[in-house]
Amino acid sequence: MRRSLVLTDEKARHRFLASLPPHVRSDGEPIAVPRARPSWFKDLRDFLIAYGACFIAVSLYIA
């Protein structure tokens, strides 16, 4: 006879949710997810890093 490691919950409507342990499925406090920065912020940062690196390289070449 084969038994699964996690007993299923008949109240769960999806078979994946039914196979999860009770402490994972608990309807406790929602977890606050930190907001991601906008994509333009990352693009601007990458541009400024590349611009600064090129400016320093050219300045050192000329000097």
HELIX and SHEET records of a PDB file:
HELIX    1   1 ARG A   15  SER A   19  1                                   5    
HELIX    2   2 PRO A   22  ARG A   25  1                                   4    
HELIX    3   3 SER A   39  ILE A   62  1                                  24    
END                                                                             
